[in-house]
Amino acid sequence: MKFFGDASAMADTRQRSLIDLRGVRKTFDVPSGRTTALVDIDLQIRLGERVAIVGRSGSGKTTLVNMLTGIDSPSQGVIEVAGAHLHGMSQEQLAVWRGRSVGIVFQFFHLLPTLTIAENVVLPMDFARYGRPTDRVRRAHELLEQLGIAEQAGKLPADLSGGQQQRAAIARALANDPPLIVADEPTGNLDSMTSDQVMTLLASLGRQGKTVVAVTHERDLGRFFDRIISLRDGRIESDSRRASAIA
């Protein structure tokens, strides 16, 4: 399966870091006082790596990916992703950067219910003004075909199965050809067979030059990735690489 983007052109740059976090700490004010979600995180992820972030609920997984995508900002520390210094950007600048640099896949799909599947995929291209309008429609249909759901293009999300909706969400994440794909519990609403299919699909993007970071509480799904980062109480407990991974 081949996705948009020139993987061969990226091959010689795979050793450089696409993601660089240094001394990142995140605290939140809560009614009972202040709680720390991330503690002194130092993390580098290279272009083309397939990384699974695992850990129990409350370990800091979602907070960490919110840092990577610019959805949330650190209380202290430095965050550089895809050539941008996120900690120094305004919300408007972050929105523009996110639209061009990051594709996000959510647990609950977040497809707009009144738009067709193809229209959902076109939407981020419209926001980022990616290519010409006619090219956007063609690209949406090509992505849906590559993801095996071209026949669903004209349907509404409610007419699709959970696995088909997640494939549509992945197509939407790929729409602007971002270097980084972040998936937050992408299989939480799927059965085990469909979960394996979705994880295989996400992992395959690494071979096309994308950096894939997937958050999961299911450690066995880490077999689809070549690096597993385990969080515990807001700290990196372990960071291990696999000799081989599925896909």
Secondary structure, DSSP 8 states (H G I E B T S, - for coil): ---SS-HHHHHTTTTSEEEEEEEEEEEEEETTEEEEEEEEEEEEEETT-EEEEE--TTSSHHHHHHHHTTSS--SEEEEEETTEEGGG--HHHHHHHHHHHEEEEETT----TTS-HHHHHHHHHHHHT-S-HHHHHHHHHHHHHHTT-GGGTTS-GGGS-HHHHHHHHHHHHHTT--SEEEEESTTTTS-HHHHHHHHHHHHHGGGGT-EEEEEES-GGGGGGSSEEEEEETTEEEEEEE-S----
